[in-house]
Amino acid sequence: MIKTVIFDVDGTLYDYNSCHETGMKALAQYCRRRFQTAPEEFRQVYGAAYRKEEEQIGSRTAAVHNRLIRFQLMLEDLQKPLFPHALQMYHAYWDAFLTGVVPYPYIRSWMQKLKESGVRIGIGTNMTAYIQYRKLERLGLSAYPDWIVTSEEAGAEKPDRRFFDLCIQKSGCAPEECLFVGDHPQGDAKGSLAAGMHVLLYGAHGAECPEAISVKNYRTVLEAADLTEFVAWSEKRMAK
C-alpha cells in the first residue's frame, strides 16, 4: 500500500527546459546590453563557466547548480566587475525563469486527492533549497508537501543512496510504501528503485528507461505519456 508519494520538481511538476530557455534569453540580453557580448561569445563564456564550476565543485553536489557562482565565473572570464553585475545577472535569469513556471495538468488535483486520502506528500529534488522553495510557491503547490529533501540538504545528488535514504527517513514509511514520481531514468528511477521504492516515470524520458532498471523485485516502472495514466495507477495502489 502506498502511504507516501514523493515528487521530483524539475521536469516532473513543470516544463524545466522551456523555463531555462526563457532565463537564458534574459541573461543573454543582459550581457549584450551591459557588455556588448555577442551571442556566440555569450554561449562560449557561459559554457566555460559551467565546466569550470563542475571542475571546482564536482558534478554530484547541489552547489554545482548555483547560478550566482556560475555568473561570477562568467564575469571573471569577461574581466568585468562582479558588483553589481553578478547579482543582477542572477535575478535576470531567475526572474525570467520563474515567469514560465506553470504546473503540468492534473498535478495540483492529484496532490489534493492524495491529501484527502491521508497519503503524505514529499518533495525529492536536486538543486539548492532556496530556489526550489521559490518554484513550489510559483507553482501554487506550497500547501501540499509534508516534507522536502533537496540535494543541498542530503549532501548528495540523485541517484546517490544517501539522498533516497533521507527521503525514506522523512517519510516515516517502509521503502515499499513509498512511490517516487520523476522524469529521469537514472536520477529518479535508478536511485529510488535501488532504495526499494516504487517509481513512476513521467514524460518523454520514460521511453529511455534502461533495461537495468525495468520492472523487477516487485517494483514498478511505468512509462507514461499522460499524467492521467499514473494518477489512476497510484489511486489503485492506495486502495489496496
N, C-alpha and C positions, 0 to 999 in steps of 0.2 A: 504493500500500500504506500502510495506517495504521500509523504507528510510535509515535505519542503520542496519548493520549486526555486531553483537558483538561476537567475538570468545574467548572462553576459550583457554588456551595454553596446559597445560599438559594432555596428553591422548586424546586431540582433534586435535591438529596440528601435533603431532608426538607420537611415542610409548614411553611413560614415563617409563613404567615398565622395558623394556629392557635396557634403558639408566641407570636407577637406579641400576640395577643388575651389569652393567659394572662398575659403580662408586664404588659400594660396594666391588667388587672384587679387584679393585685397592687400596681401603682403607685397606682391609684385608691384602693384600700383604705388604703394608707399615708397618702395625702393626707387622706382622710376622718378617719382615726384621729388624726393629728397636728395637722391644721389645720382640721378640720371643713369640708372642701371638698365641696360638693355635686357630684353627677355632672355637671350641666350646666356649672358653673363649672370643674370639672376639665378637661372637654373643651375649653372656651374657652381656658383658660390653656395647656394642652398645645399646642393648635393655634397659638396666638400665638407660643409659644416655638419651635415648629418653623419657622414662617415667618420669624421673626427670625434664627434660626440660618442659614437659607438666604440671607437678605439679607446677613448679615455675612460668611459664609464662602464662599458660592457653592454652587450645586447640583451641580456636577460634580467634587467633591473628597471624599475619604474622610472628612474631618473633619465633614462635614455629618451623618454617621451617629452621631457621638459623643454617646451618651446623657448622659454626665456634663455636657457643655456645655449640652445641652437642658434638663436638670433644674436646672442652675444658673440658667438664664434664667427658668424657671418660678418658682423661689424668689424671684428678684429682682422679678418681676412681682407675686408674692403678698406681697412685703415680709416674708419670713420669713428666719431665719438660714440662711446657707449651711452652717455646721457645726453639728451633724453631718449635716444632712438630705440634702445633695447626694449624698454617698457612700452613705448608707443607701437613698436612692431608687434609685440606680444598682444596688445589689445586690438590692433588692426586685424590680426589673424583670427583671434578667438571671438571677437565681437561679430565678425562676418560669419565665421563658422556657426556660431550659436543661432544666427537668424534662420538657418535651414534645418535646425534640429526639430523634426516632427516625428512622432511615434508612428511605427508601422500600424496598419489597420488591425484591430482586434486586441492589440497589446493591453490597452487600458481596461477593456471589458474583461479580458481574460484574468488580469490581476484582480479585478473586482470580484469575479467569480471565485477565485482562489481564496480571497479573504473571507467571503461569505461562507465558504465550505470549511473554514478553520484551518486551511493549509498555510503554513508560514512561507514568506517570500524573502529570498536572499538575493543579493547582487554580488556577482563574482566577476571582477573586471581588471584588466591590466590598466596601466596609467596611474597618474598621481591622483590623490583623493580629491583635491580642491576642484579640479576641472570636471571630474566625474559627478560630483555633487551639483555643479552648475548645470551639467547636461540633464540630470534627472529632474531638476527643477524646471528646466526649459521644456522637457518632455511632458510635464504635468503629472509625473509619476512619484513625486517625493513622498506622498502619503502612504505608499504601499510597502516599501521594504521594511522588514523587521530587523535586518542587519545588512552590513555591507563589508565585503572584503575587496580591497584593492591590492595590486601587486606592490604598491608602496608600503602598505601595512604588512603584507606577508613576507616582504623581503625577497620575493622571487616572482617571476612571471610564469603564466601558464605555458607549458603543461607541467611545470615543476610540482612534485608531490606536496611540498610544503604549502603551496597555495591551496590545493584542494583539501588537505588535512585541516587547514584553518576554516575553510567553508563548512566541512563536516562538524568540526568542533562547535562553531557558532550555531549550526542548525539544531543541535541538540538531538539529532536523529542518527540512526544507523545509516551507513552509506547507501544500502539498498532501499532506503526510504526517501532518498534524495533524487530529484530529477534536475539535471543541468541542461539549460537551454542555451545554445550558442550557434555560431555560424562558421566556426573554424574547425576543420577536421583534425588538425594537430593540437592546437592550443586548447580548444574546448572539448572535443570528443576524446582524443587520446588521453588527456590528463584526467578527465572525470571517469572514464572507463577504468583506467588503472587504479583509481581510488575506490572503485566498487560501486559507483553511482550508475543510474540510468542516464542516458543522454539523448537529446533531440537536436538535430542539426537543421538549421533554418536557412533558406536562401540558396543561391547558386553554388556555394561551396559544398553543399551536401552531396553533389554529384562527384566530388573529388575525394570522398571518404576512402582511404586506403583499405585494402583487404585486411591489413593487420589489425584494424580496429572495427571490423564488421561484427555482426551480431554473434555473441558468444558468452558463455558463463552467465546466462540469464540476464544479460544486459541488452539494451535495445538501442540501435541507431536507426532513426527514422529520417530518410531523405525526403524532405517536404518542399514543394514549390509554393505551397499556400499555407499560411499560418493556421487557417481553419482546420487543416488536417490534424495538426498535433494539439490544437485546443481540444478537439474531440477525443484524441488519444489520451491526453492527460486526465480528462474528466472520467474516462472509462477506468483508468488505473486508480483514481482516487476512490472510486465506488467499490473497489474490490476489498 
